[in-house]
Amino acid sequence: MTPYSSWGSSRGRGWVLVGIAAVGLVLRLAPLLRHDVVVNPDSGRYIELAQGLRHGCGFARWTNGSCGAAVETFRTPGYPLFLAVLPNLRTAVAIQGIAGAGGGPASRPVVWQCWGFAAGMVAVLLVAGDVPSILFGAMISSDGLFQALITTGAIIGLWIIRRGLNDRMAVAAILTAATIFGAAILVRPIGIVLPIFSAAPSFLLPRSSWRRVITIALLAFAIPSLFMFGWMLRNEQRTGVWTLSTVGPVNPYFYRAAGVLWYRGDKSFPAVQEEALRSARSGTIANHAKQRSVIINSKGA
């Protein structure tokens, strides 16, 4: 017997979970009491790309009252497009807060049914009190939207598995989750692994032939892959670089290494990043790499 078959006896428990979720919502919406929106070093580029979309520049930054070149490969289009369709940045923060707080209540029915009230309580507590998601959801950052999309797709997948039926609704739900995962890839490139998770529920549907399973799995895998390869094709045509995003090789240098230099030095983090940018532009990185290769080869010899 599931908890929902005796809802009268579990009503109090349900209200406890709703109360926890409400606290999480308040924590996420509290930053809206500020007069300005919280930003971080990445926010400016997202905002410029969103303004470029609004001004008809395509996927190009709007700077100094004009469109920049449409050669952006560092950021993917999901989050700038999200900002572009909203009236202002405060609305974006509000939606991120509501979406972040809604993850707990949305996962509660599936978690509660599968593993009981205690597991449902833990799920809601983890979402409501997740400090990183509260902080990043309160600023102009793609983390909140990415988390909301991933959570939605995962909940749909769990619901499909829990439902235990292999019918048209199950197939439609799998393909819907795959589409959501595709959108998530365009929000943050780290979602490049999501096509695998899109196909996974297909193999857990009961009473189905292998031909049907493989067909559904391939469709679920193909949908987010089309999002990914479509954007990679755009980057290749615009810049000649076949990549989803150039953030991969940039992050270790401008963020990880710069963070170490900032921690061990006496300069500010932006100053260290600016110095790294000048170094990259002057070709110092390539020279260092060449020198290191010569040293390694001489030692090997």
Phi and psi in degrees as GROMACS dihedral restraints (atoms count N, CA, C in turn):
[ dihedral_restraints ]
;  ai    aj    ak    al  type     phi  dphi    fc
    3     4     5     6     1   -81.5    20    10
    4     5     6     7     1   161.0    20    10
    6     7     8     9     1   -57.5    20    10
    7     8     9    10     1   -28.3    20    10
    9    10    11    12     1   -79.4    20    10
   10    11    12    13     1   -12.6    20    10
   12    13    14    15     1   -77.9    20    10
   13    14    15    16     1   -14.0    20    10
   15    16    17    18     1  -128.6    20    10
   16    17    18    19     1    55.0    20    10
   18    19    20    21     1   -60.1    20    10
   19    20    21    22     1   -32.9    20    10
   21    22    23    24     1   -59.6    20    10
   22    23    24    25     1   -40.9    20    10
   24    25    26    27     1   -78.3    20    10
   25    26    27    28     1   -16.5    20    10
   27    28    29    30     1  -107.2    20    10
   28    29    30    31     1     6.9    20    10
   30    31    32    33     1   -59.9    20    10
   31    32    33    34     1   -41.2    20    10
   33    34    35    36     1   -61.9    20    10
   34    35    36    37     1   -41.5    20    10
   36    37    38    39     1   -62.6    20    10
   37    38    39    40     1   -40.6    20    10
   39    40    41    42     1   -61.0    20    10
   40    41    42    43     1   -40.2    20    10
   42    43    44    45     1   -68.2    20    10
   43    44    45    46     1   -32.3    20    10
   45    46    47    48     1   -61.3    20    10
   46    47    48    49     1   -46.0    20    10
   48    49    50    51     1   -65.0    20    10
   49    50    51    52     1   -38.2    20    10
   51    52    53    54     1   -64.4    20    10
   52    53    54    55     1   -39.6    20    10
   54    55    56    57     1   -62.2    20    10
   55    56    57    58     1   -41.2    20    10
   57    58    59    60     1   -64.4    20    10
   58    59    60    61     1   -43.1    20    10
   60    61    62    63     1   -63.3    20    10
   61    62    63    64     1   -36.8    20    10
   63    64    65    66     1   -64.7    20    10
   64    65    66    67     1   -39.2    20    10
   66    67    68    69     1   -62.4    20    10
   67    68    69    70     1   -42.3    20    10
   69    70    71    72     1   -60.7    20    10
   70    71    72    73     1   -38.4    20    10
   72    73    74    75     1   -65.6    20    10
   73    74    75    76     1   -42.5    20    10
   75    76    77    78     1   -61.2    20    10
   76    77    78    79     1   -43.3    20    10
   78    79    80    81     1   -61.2    20    10
   79    80    81    82     1   -36.5    20    10
   81    82    83    84     1   -79.7    20    10
   82    83    84    85     1   -26.8    20    10
   84    85    86    87     1   -92.8    20    10
   85    86    87    88     1   -13.1    20    10
   87    88    89    90     1   -56.7    20    10
   88    89    90    91     1   -37.8    20    10
   90    91    92    93     1   -59.6    20    10
   91    92    93    94     1   -17.7    20    10
   93    94    95    96     1   -69.8    20    10
   94    95    96    97     1   -12.5    20    10
   96    97    98    99     1   -70.7    20    10
   97    98    99   100     1   -18.6    20    10
   99   100   101   102     1   -70.5    20    10
  100   101   102   103     1   155.8    20    10
  102   103   104   105     1   -79.4    20    10
  103   104   105   106     1   -24.2    20    10
  105   106   107   108     1  -120.1    20    10
  106   107   108   109     1   164.2    20    10
  108   109   110   111     1   -93.3    20    10
  109   110   111   112     1   137.4    20    10
  111   112   113   114     1   -72.3    20    10
  112   113   114   115     1   134.9    20    10
  114   115   116   117     1  -126.3    20    10
  115   116   117   118     1   166.0    20    10
  117   118   119   120     1  -133.3    20    10
  118   119   120   121     1   178.7    20    10
  120   121   122   123     1   -57.5    20    10
  121   122   123   124     1   -23.3    20    10
  123   124   125   126     1   -87.3    20    10
  124   125   126   127     1   -16.1    20    10
  126   127   128   129     1   -62.8    20    10
  127   128   129   130     1   -39.4    20    10
  129   130   131   132     1   -58.1    20    10
  130   131   132   133     1   -42.4    20    10
  132   133   134   135     1   -67.3    20    10
  133   134   135   136     1   -39.7    20    10
  135   136   137   138     1   -61.0    20    10
  136   137   138   139     1   -44.0    20    10
  138   139   140   141     1   -65.8    20    10
  139   140   141   142     1   -42.5    20    10
  141   142   143   144     1   -62.9    20    10
  142   143   144   145     1   -39.7    20    10
  144   145   146   147     1   -68.3    20    10
  145   146   147   148     1   -38.3    20    10
  147   148   149   150     1   -63.7    20    10
  148   149   150   151     1   -42.4    20    10
  150   151   152   153     1   -65.1    20    10
  151   152   153   154     1   -35.5    20    10
  153   154   155   156     1   -62.1    20    10
  154   155   156   157     1   -40.8    20    10
  156   157   158   159     1   -64.6    20    10
  157   158   159   160     1   -40.2    20    10
  159   160   161   162     1   -65.0    20    10
  160   161   162   163     1   -35.4    20    10
  162   163   164   165     1   -89.1    20    10
  163   164   165   166     1     7.5    20    10
  165   166   167   168     1    76.5    20    10
  166   167   168   169     1    24.1    20    10
  168   169   170   171     1   -83.3    20    10
  169   170   171   172     1    -6.7    20    10
  171   172   173   174     1    78.3    20    10
  172   173   174   175     1  -155.7    20    10
  174   175   176   177     1   -87.1    20    10
  175   176   177   178     1    74.2    20    10
  177   178   179   180     1  -141.7    20    10
  178   179   180   181     1   152.2    20    10
  180   181   182   183     1   -76.8    20    10
  181   182   183   184     1   142.7    20    10
  183   184   185   186     1   -99.1    20    10
  184   185   186   187     1   107.9    20    10
  186   187   188   189     1  -135.2    20    10
  187   188   189   190     1   140.6    20    10
  189   190   191   192     1    54.7    20    10
  190   191   192   193     1    35.6    20    10
  192   193   194   195     1    75.0    20    10
  193   194   195   196     1    17.4    20    10
  195   196   197   198     1  -149.8    20    10
  196   197   198   199     1   165.1    20    10
  198   199   200   201     1   -80.8    20    10
  199   200   201   202     1   137.3    20    10
  201   202   203   204     1   -84.7    20    10
  202   203   204   205     1  -179.1    20    10
  204   205   206   207     1   -71.1    20    10
  205   206   207   208     1   141.3    20    10
  207   208   209   210     1   -83.6    20    10
  208   209   210   211     1    60.8    20    10
  210   211   212   213     1  -122.4    20    10
  211   212   213   214     1    22.1    20    10
  213   214   215   216     1   -67.3    20    10
  214   215   216   217     1   121.8    20    10
  216   217   218   219     1  -126.1    20    10
  217   218   219   220     1    -7.3    20    10
  219   220   221   222     1   -73.7    20    10
  220   221   222   223     1   -44.3    20    10
  222   223   224   225     1  -104.2    20    10
  223   224   225   226     1   147.0    20    10
  225   226   227   228     1   -90.6    20    10
  226   227   228   229     1   163.2    20    10
  228   229   230   231     1   -83.0    20    10
  229   230   231   232     1    -9.2    20    10
  231   232   233   234     1   -59.2    20    10
  232   233   234   235     1   -54.4    20    10
  234   235   236   237     1   -71.7    20    10
  235   236   237   238     1   -42.1    20    10
  237   238   239   240     1   -57.9    20    10
  238   239   240   241     1   -37.4    20    10
  240   241   242   243     1   -66.4    20    10
  241   242   243   244     1   -39.1    20    10
  243   244   245   246     1   -57.7    20    10
  244   245   246   247     1   -45.4    20    10
  246   247   248   249     1   -68.3    20    10
  247   248   249   250     1   -35.9    20    10
  249   250   251   252     1   -66.5    20    10
  250   251   252   253     1   -32.2    20    10
  252   253   254   255     1   -86.5    20    10
  253   254   255   256     1    -5.3    20    10
  255   256   257   258     1   -96.9    20    10
  256   257   258   259     1   152.6    20    10
  258   259   260   261     1   -68.3    20    10
  259   260   261   262     1   -31.5    20    10
  261   262   263   264     1  -160.1    20    10
  262   263   264   265     1   173.4    20    10
  264   265   266   267     1   -72.4    20    10
  265   266   267   268     1   -29.9    20    10
  267   268   269   270     1   -64.3    20    10
  268   269   270   271     1   -36.0    20    10
  270   271   272   273     1   -63.8    20    10
  271   272   273   274     1   -38.5    20    10
  273   274   275   276     1   -61.9    20    10
  274   275   276   277     1   -44.3    20    10
  276   277   278   279     1   -63.5    20    10
  277   278   279   280     1   -40.0    20    10
  279   280   281   282     1   -63.2    20    10
  280   281   282   283     1   -44.9    20    10
  282   283   284   285     1   -64.4    20    10
  283   284   285   286     1   -41.7    20    10
  285   286   287   288     1   -61.7    20    10
  286   287   288   289     1   -39.8    20    10
  288   289   290   291     1   -65.8    20    10
  289   290   291   292     1   -44.6    20    10
  291   292   293   294     1   -65.2    20    10
  292   293   294   295     1   -42.7    20    10
  294   295   296   297     1   -64.4    20    10
  295   296   297   298     1   -40.8    20    10
  297   298   299   300     1   -65.5    20    10
  298   299   300   301     1   -42.9    20    10
  300   301   302   303     1   -71.3    20    10
  301   302   303   304     1   -27.2    20    10
  303   304   305   306     1   -75.9    20    10
  304   305   306   307     1   -12.2    20    10
  306   307   308   309     1   -61.8    20    10
  307   308   309   310     1   -39.2    20    10
  309   310   311   312     1   -65.5    20    10
  310   311   312   313     1   -56.4    20    10
  312   313   314   315     1   -59.0    20    10
  313   314   315   316     1   -34.4    20    10
  315   316   317   318     1   -67.8    20    10
  316   317   318   319     1   -35.4    20    10
  318   319   320   321     1   -83.6    20    10
  319   320   321   322     1   -17.3    20    10
  321   322   323   324     1   -57.5    20    10
  322   323   324   325     1   -48.4    20    10
  324   325   326   327     1   -59.1    20    10
  325   326   327   328     1   -43.6    20    10
  327   328   329   330     1   -68.1    20    10
  328   329   330   331     1   -47.8    20    10
  330   331   332   333     1   -63.5    20    10
  331   332   333   334     1   -42.5    20    10
  333   334   335   336     1   -64.1    20    10
  334   335   336   337     1   -44.6    20    10
  336   337   338   339     1   -65.5    20    10
  337   338   339   340     1   -38.8    20    10
  339   340   341   342     1   -78.4    20    10
  340   341   342   343     1   -41.5    20    10
  342   343   344   345     1  -128.2    20    10
  343   344   345   346     1     2.3    20    10
  345   346   347   348     1    99.6    20    10
  346   347   348   349     1   174.7    20    10
  348   349   350   351     1   -62.9    20    10
  349   350   351   352     1   -41.1    20    10
  351   352   353   354     1   -60.4    20    10
  352   353   354   355     1   -42.5    20    10
  354   355   356   357     1   -65.9    20    10
  355   356   357   358     1   -39.2    20    10
  357   358   359   360     1   -62.1    20    10
  358   359   360   361     1   -40.0    20    10
  360   361   362   363     1   -62.7    20    10
  361   362   363   364     1   -44.9    20    10
  363   364   365   366     1   -62.0    20    10
  364   365   366   367     1   -41.9    20    10
  366   367   368   369     1   -61.1    20    10
  367   368   369   370     1   -45.8    20    10
  369   370   371   372     1   -67.5    20    10
  370   371   372   373     1   -40.0    20    10
  372   373   374   375     1   -63.2    20    10
  373   374   375   376     1   -42.7    20    10
  375   376   377   378     1   -62.6    20    10
  376   377   378   379     1   -41.3    20    10
  378   379   380   381     1   -72.4    20    10
  379   380   381   382     1   -44.1    20    10
  381   382   383   384     1   -65.8    20    10
  382   383   384   385     1   -36.1    20    10
  384   385   386   387     1  -104.7    20    10
  385   386   387   388     1    17.1    20    10
  387   388   389   390     1   -74.9    20    10
  388   389   390   391     1   100.6    20    10
  390   391   392   393     1   -61.1    20    10
  391   392   393   394     1   -47.1    20    10
  393   394   395   396     1   -57.2    20    10
  394   395   396   397     1   -42.9    20    10
  396   397   398   399     1   -69.2    20    10
  397   398   399   400     1   -31.0    20    10
  399   400   401   402     1   -65.4    20    10
  400   401   402   403     1   -45.3    20    10
  402   403   404   405     1   -67.0    20    10
  403   404   405   406     1   -48.4    20    10
  405   406   407   408     1   -75.7    20    10
  406   407   408   409     1   -27.8    20    10
  408   409   410   411     1   -69.9    20    10
  409   410   411   412     1   -19.2    20    10
  411   412   413   414     1   -89.4    20    10
  412   413   414   415     1     3.4    20    10
  414   415   416   417     1  -129.7    20    10
  415   416   417   418     1   171.2    20    10
  417   418   419   420     1   -77.6    20    10
  418   419   420   421     1    94.0    20    10
  420   421   422   423     1  -152.8    20    10
  421   422   423   424     1   146.7    20    10
  423   424   425   426     1   -77.3    20    10
  424   425   426   427     1    -8.0    20    10
  426   427   428   429     1   -59.7    20    10
  427   428   429   430     1   -44.7    20    10
  429   430   431   432     1   -63.8    20    10
  430   431   432   433     1   -45.8    20    10
  432   433   434   435     1   -65.5    20    10
  433   434   435   436     1   -41.9    20    10
  435   436   437   438     1   -60.9    20    10
  436   437   438   439     1   -44.8    20    10
  438   439   440   441     1   -61.9    20    10
  439   440   441   442     1   -41.4    20    10
  441   442   443   444     1   -63.6    20    10
  442   443   444   445     1   -41.7    20    10
  444   445   446   447     1   -66.6    20    10
  445   446   447   448     1   -44.4    20    10
  447   448   449   450     1   -62.1    20    10
  448   449   450   451     1   -43.6    20    10
  450   451   452   453     1   -62.3    20    10
  451   452   453   454     1   -43.9    20    10
  453   454   455   456     1   -61.9    20    10
  454   455   456   457     1   -46.7    20    10
  456   457   458   459     1   -62.7    20    10
  457   458   459   460     1   -40.3    20    10
  459   460   461   462     1   -66.6    20    10
  460   461   462   463     1   -40.5    20    10
  462   463   464   465     1   -64.3    20    10
  463   464   465   466     1   -40.9    20    10
  465   466   467   468     1   -62.0    20    10
  466   467   468   469     1   -42.0    20    10
  468   469   470   471     1   -62.1    20    10
  469   470   471   472     1   -44.1    20    10
  471   472   473   474     1   -64.1    20    10
  472   473   474   475     1   -38.5    20    10
  474   475   476   477     1   -64.3    20    10
  475   476   477   478     1   -40.3    20    10
  477   478   479   480     1   -60.6    20    10
  478   479   480   481     1   -46.4    20    10
  480   481   482   483     1   -65.1    20    10
  481   482   483   484     1   -44.0    20    10
  483   484   485   486     1   -64.8    20    10
  484   485   486   487     1   -36.5    20    10
  486   487   488   489     1   -63.6    20    10
  487   488   489   490     1   -37.0    20    10
  489   490   491   492     1    69.5    20    10
  490   491   492   493     1    26.9    20    10
  492   493   494   495     1  -122.8    20    10
  493   494   495   496     1   145.4    20    10
  495   496   497   498     1  -114.4    20    10
  496   497   498   499     1    82.5    20    10
  498   499   500   501     1  -134.6    20    10
  499   500   501   502     1  -171.9    20    10
  501   502   503   504     1   -63.5    20    10
  502   503   504   505     1   -35.5    20    10
  504   505   506   507     1   -63.4    20    10
  505   506   507   508     1   -39.5    20    10
  507   508   509   510     1   -64.3    20    10
  508   509   510   511     1   -42.5    20    10
  510   511   512   513     1   -65.2    20    10
  511   512   513   514     1   -43.2    20    10
  513   514   515   516     1   -62.0    20    10
  514   515   516   517     1   -39.4    20    10
  516   517   518   519     1   -66.6    20    10
  517   518   519   520     1   -40.3    20    10
  519   520   521   522     1   -61.5    20    10
  520   521   522   523     1   -44.7    20    10
  522   523   524   525     1   -70.2    20    10
  523   524   525   526     1   -32.3    20    10
  525   526   527   528     1   -65.4    20    10
  526   527   528   529     1   -45.7    20    10
  528   529   530   531     1   -61.5    20    10
  529   530   531   532     1   -38.3    20    10
  531   532   533   534     1   -62.8    20    10
  532   533   534   535     1   -39.6    20    10
  534   535   536   537     1   -65.2    20    10
  535   536   537   538     1   -40.9    20    10
  537   538   539   540     1   -63.3    20    10
  538   539   540   541     1   -41.3    20    10
  540   541   542   543     1   -64.6    20    10
  541   542   543   544     1   -35.4    20    10
  543   544   545   546     1   -62.1    20    10
  544   545   546   547     1   -42.3    20    10
  546   547   548   549     1   -63.3    20    10
  547   548   549   550     1   -37.4    20    10
  549   550   551   552     1   -62.8    20    10
  550   551   552   553     1   -36.5    20    10
  552   553   554   555     1   -61.3    20    10
  553   554   555   556     1   -37.0    20    10
  555   556   557   558     1   -79.2    20    10
  556   557   558   559     1    -9.6    20    10
  558   559   560   561     1   -86.5    20    10
  559   560   561   562     1   -45.7    20    10
  561   562   563   564     1  -138.4    20    10
  562   563   564   565     1   125.4    20    10
  564   565   566   567     1   -62.4    20    10
  565   566   567   568     1   -17.6    20    10
  567   568   569   570     1   -62.4    20    10
  568   569   570   571     1   -15.8    20    10
  570   571   572   573     1   -76.8    20    10
  571   572   573   574     1    13.3    20    10
  573   574   575   576     1   -59.3    20    10
  574   575   576   577     1   -21.7    20    10
  576   577   578   579     1   -85.3    20    10
  577   578   579   580     1    -5.1    20    10
  579   580   581   582     1   -65.7    20    10
  580   581   582   583     1   -27.8    20    10
  582   583   584   585     1   -55.3    20    10
  583   584   585   586     1   -32.9    20    10
  585   586   587   588     1   -65.0    20    10
  586   587   588   589     1   -44.0    20    10
  588   589   590   591     1   -70.2    20    10
  589   590   591   592     1   -27.4    20    10
  591   592   593   594     1   -64.5    20    10
  592   593   594   595     1   -35.8    20    10
  594   595   596   597     1   -83.3    20    10
  595   596   597   598     1   -20.3    20    10
  597   598   599   600     1   -56.1    20    10
  598   599   600   601     1   -46.1    20    10
  600   601   602   603     1   -60.0    20    10
  601   602   603   604     1   -24.2    20    10
  603   604   605   606     1   -61.0    20    10
  604   605   606   607     1   -32.6    20    10
  606   607   608   609     1   -82.1    20    10
  607   608   609   610     1    -4.8    20    10
  609   610   611   612     1  -109.2    20    10
  610   611   612   613     1     6.3    20    10
  612   613   614   615     1   -78.1    20    10
  613   614   615   616     1   139.0    20    10
  615   616   617   618     1   -83.5    20    10
  616   617   618   619     1   161.0    20    10
  618   619   620   621     1    49.2    20    10
  619   620   621   622     1    63.9    20    10
  621   622   623   624     1  -144.3    20    10
  622   623   624   625     1   145.9    20    10
  624   625   626   627     1   -73.3    20    10
  625   626   627   628     1   155.9    20    10
  627   628   629   630     1   -63.8    20    10
  628   629   630   631     1   -32.4    20    10
  630   631   632   633     1   -63.0    20    10
  631   632   633   634     1   -43.0    20    10
  633   634   635   636     1   -66.9    20    10
  634   635   636   637     1   -42.2    20    10
  636   637   638   639     1   -60.4    20    10
  637   638   639   640     1   -48.1    20    10
  639   640   641   642     1   -64.4    20    10
  640   641   642   643     1   -39.5    20    10
  642   643   644   645     1   -62.1    20    10
  643   644   645   646     1   -47.8    20    10
  645   646   647   648     1   -64.8    20    10
  646   647   648   649     1   -41.9    20    10
  648   649   650   651     1   -62.6    20    10
  649   650   651   652     1   -41.9    20    10
  651   652   653   654     1   -65.6    20    10
  652   653   654   655     1   -39.7    20    10
  654   655   656   657     1   -63.5    20    10
  655   656   657   658     1   -45.0    20    10
  657   658   659   660     1   -64.3    20    10
  658   659   660   661     1   -35.3    20    10
  660   661   662   663     1   -72.1    20    10
  661   662   663   664     1   -36.0    20    10
  663   664   665   666     1   -71.8    20    10
  664   665   666   667     1   -34.3    20    10
  666   667   668   669     1   -61.6    20    10
  667   668   669   670     1   -57.1    20    10
  669   670   671   672     1   -66.3    20    10
  670   671   672   673     1   -28.4    20    10
  672   673   674   675     1   -64.6    20    10
  673   674   675   676     1   -35.2    20    10
  675   676   677   678     1   -64.6    20    10
  676   677   678   679     1   -40.1    20    10
  678   679   680   681     1   -57.2    20    10
  679   680   681   682     1   -48.6    20    10
  681   682   683   684     1   -66.1    20    10
  682   683   684   685     1   -52.6    20    10
  684   685   686   687     1   -71.2    20    10
  685   686   687   688     1   -27.5    20    10
  687   688   689   690     1   -62.7    20    10
  688   689   690   691     1   -42.5    20    10
  690   691   692   693     1   -72.3    20    10
  691   692   693   694     1   -36.0    20    10
  693   694   695   696     1   -62.4    20    10
  694   695   696   697     1   -38.6    20    10
  696   697   698   699     1   -64.4    20    10
  697   698   699   700     1   -40.3    20    10
  699   700   701   702     1   -60.1    20    10
  700   701   702   703     1   -46.4    20    10
  702   703   704   705     1   -62.7    20    10
  703   704   705   706     1   -38.2    20    10
  705   706   707   708     1   -66.8    20    10
  706   707   708   709     1   -39.2    20    10
  708   709   710   711     1   -71.9    20    10
  709   710   711   712     1   -35.9    20    10
  711   712   713   714     1   -79.9    20    10
  712   713   714   715     1   -37.8    20    10
  714   715   716   717     1  -125.3    20    10
  715   716   717   718     1   -10.1    20    10
  717   718   719   720     1    80.1    20    10
  718   719   720   721     1     8.9    20    10
  720   721   722   723     1  -111.1    20    10
  721   722   723   724     1   117.7    20    10
  723   724   725   726     1   -85.2    20    10
  724   725   726   727     1    92.1    20    10
  726   727   728   729     1  -156.0    20    10
  727   728   729   730     1   152.5    20    10
  729   730   731   732     1   -75.3    20    10
  730   731   732   733     1   -40.5    20    10
  732   733   734   735     1  -161.7    20    10
  733   734   735   736     1   146.9    20    10
  735   736   737   738     1   -89.0    20    10
  736   737   738   739     1     9.9    20    10
  738   739   740   741     1   -66.6    20    10
  739   740   741   742     1   -27.7    20    10
  741   742   743   744     1   -57.2    20    10
  742   743   744   745     1   -57.6    20    10
  744   745   746   747     1   -73.0    20    10
  745   746   747   748     1   -20.8    20    10
  747   748   749   750     1   -78.7    20    10
  748   749   750   751     1   -41.2    20    10
  750   751   752   753     1   -54.9    20    10
  751   752   753   754     1   -47.2    20    10
  753   754   755   756     1   -59.6    20    10
  754   755   756   757     1   -32.8    20    10
  756   757   758   759     1   -84.8    20    10
  757   758   759   760     1   -51.8    20    10
  759   760   761   762     1   -84.1    20    10
  760   761   762   763     1   -15.2    20    10
  762   763   764   765     1  -119.0    20    10
  763   764   765   766     1   -54.1    20    10
  765   766   767   768     1   -69.1    20    10
  766   767   768   769     1   -55.9    20    10
  768   769   770   771     1   -65.6    20    10
  769   770   771   772     1   -40.6    20    10
  771   772   773   774     1   -62.6    20    10
  772   773   774   775     1   -34.9    20    10
  774   775   776   777     1   -64.5    20    10
  775   776   777   778     1   -39.4    20    10
  777   778   779   780     1   -66.2    20    10
  778   779   780   781     1   -44.5    20    10
  780   781   782   783     1   -63.9    20    10
  781   782   783   784     1   -39.0    20    10
  783   784   785   786     1   -64.1    20    10
  784   785   786   787     1   -43.2    20    10
  786   787   788   789     1   -65.5    20    10
  787   788   789   790     1   -36.5    20    10
  789   790   791   792     1   -94.9    20    10
  790   791   792   793     1    -3.7    20    10
  792   793   794   795     1  -114.5    20    10
  793   794   795   796     1  -164.6    20    10
  795   796   797   798     1  -119.0    20    10
  796   797   798   799     1    13.4    20    10
  798   799   800   801     1  -101.8    20    10
  799   800   801   802     1   158.1    20    10
  801   802   803   804     1   -72.6    20    10
  802   803   804   805     1   160.6    20    10
  804   805   806   807     1   -62.3    20    10
  805   806   807   808     1   -45.0    20    10
  807   808   809   810     1   -60.3    20    10
  808   809   810   811     1   -35.8    20    10
  810   811   812   813     1   -66.0    20    10
  811   812   813   814     1   -39.2    20    10
  813   814   815   816     1   -65.3    20    10
  814   815   816   817     1   -41.7    20    10
  816   817   818   819     1   -64.1    20    10
  817   818   819   820     1   -40.2    20    10
  819   820   821   822     1   -64.0    20    10
  820   821   822   823     1   -39.8    20    10
  822   823   824   825     1   -64.7    20    10
  823   824   825   826     1   -39.1    20    10
  825   826   827   828     1   -64.4    20    10
  826   827   828   829     1   -37.7    20    10
  828   829   830   831     1   -65.0    20    10
  829   830   831   832     1   -43.8    20    10
  831   832   833   834     1   -63.1    20    10
  832   833   834   835     1   -38.5    20    10
  834   835   836   837     1   -64.3    20    10
  835   836   837   838     1   -41.6    20    10
  837   838   839   840     1   -65.8    20    10
  838   839   840   841     1   -41.0    20    10
  840   841   842   843     1   -67.5    20    10
  841   842   843   844     1   -32.1    20    10
  843   844   845   846     1   -82.4    20    10
  844   845   846   847     1    -5.0    20    10
  846   847   848   849     1    85.3    20    10
  847   848   849   850     1    11.0    20    10
  849   850   851   852     1   -63.5    20    10
  850   851   852   853     1   -35.5    20    10
  852   853   854   855     1   -62.4    20    10
  853   854   855   856     1   -45.9    20    10
  855   856   857   858     1   -63.5    20    10
  856   857   858   859     1   -38.9    20    10
  858   859   860   861     1   -64.6    20    10
  859   860   861   862     1   -43.6    20    10
  861   862   863   864     1   -61.8    20    10
  862   863   864   865     1   -42.9    20    10
  864   865   866   867     1   -62.8    20    10
  865   866   867   868     1   -40.3    20    10
  867   868   869   870     1   -65.6    20    10
  868   869   870   871     1   -43.6    20    10
  870   871   872   873     1   -62.2    20    10
  871   872   873   874     1   -42.2    20    10
  873   874   875   876     1   -64.2    20    10
  874   875   876   877     1   -39.3    20    10
  876   877   878   879     1   -62.3    20    10
  877   878   879   880     1   -40.2    20    10
  879   880   881   882     1   -63.4    20    10
  880   881   882   883     1   -42.5    20    10
  882   883   884   885     1   -62.9    20    10
  883   884   885   886     1   -44.7    20    10
  885   886   887   888     1   -63.7    20    10
  886   887   888   889     1   -43.2    20    10
  888   889   890   891     1   -65.4    20    10
  889   890   891   892     1   -37.9    20    10
  891   892   893   894     1   -67.6    20    10
  892   893   894   895     1   -36.2    20    10
  894   895   896   897     1   -68.0    20    10
  895   896   897   898     1   -38.2    20    10
  897   898   899   900     1   -66.8    20    10
  898   899   900   901     1   -34.6    20    10
